[in-house]
């Protein structure tokens, strides 16, 4: 009766944006066999990335870091470290992919560390929206709000997709670089 | 009415989008004469009618137009702005759009990508859930008015 799936085959649909992102993260996941190699490697922006392929010191870093994949506990620590290396980006991208695939509502949200620095946390949004639902004000601009968040999500997803692709390429470069030396 | 819930987990945003889409389609099928909804208010939880609340016809058109974006993706920015300008030509609205954009920029600067993602993702989830309920209410009210209550 409902042919909903067909309509998703639109270029700008959220479904496609999410799929692109999930694809990029899956690709990253498959490429990065030893995530701990990404520790302490800064994630450069694409412009810089193209120019300075031979990132100084990162090759040595690779040789030192041959430990197996870290435990989830240590993952959480570096995930919320103030300065993010490639590894924390890697963990972040995977966690966002899971949120997209499984939904975020029933997950224990914001961790204790680092939660005070940002004023916009999912909990605040929940409170804000439940307030919105009960109050009569704000009904008219639901459409605007919807559009605003849809556009925002699109923008964020495309940035994240780009990040996942950069990370995958950087990892390949790092691996290639270290193999080159041997 | 058939909702595609099996392809994704229950809480997934895509499930919520599917459900919204299906509920609005159902509403469109039920409401044969939308103009009947003019000047009809949704009664509140206690049966009270809120002053100044939009009528059901306003809801009906809004829910339909949001459904287009849910199904077909984002309108190009210019098209959206033209649409907003076409609906409400007052200066105040334009100012509001400008402040919204300024607000948007401010948020982008302040938040990291993760927080931005969660802000938009959760908000969309809630807005769509809320709108789905509204579409169901409009449908039910129409059925009541036309004596089709099952």
Interface residues (C-beta under 8 A of the other chain):
Chain A: X1 X2 X4 X5 X7 X8 X10 X11 X12 X13 X14 X15 X16 X18 X92 X96 X99 X100 X101 X102 X103 X104 X105 X106 X118 X119 X120 X121 X122 X125 X126 X129 X130 X132 X133 X136 X139 X140 X142 X143 X144 X145 X146 X147 X148 X149 X150 X151 X152 X153 X154 X156 X157 X159 X160 X163
Chain B: X1 X2 X3 X4 X8 X9 X10 X11 X12 X13 X14 X15 X17 X18 X21 X22 X25 X50 X52 X53 X54 X58 X62 X65 X66 X69 X70 X71 X72 X73 X74 X75 X77 X80 X84 X100 X104 X107 X110 X111 X112 X113 X114 X115 X116 X117 X118 X119 X120 X121 X122 X123 X124 X125 X126 X127 X128 X130 X131
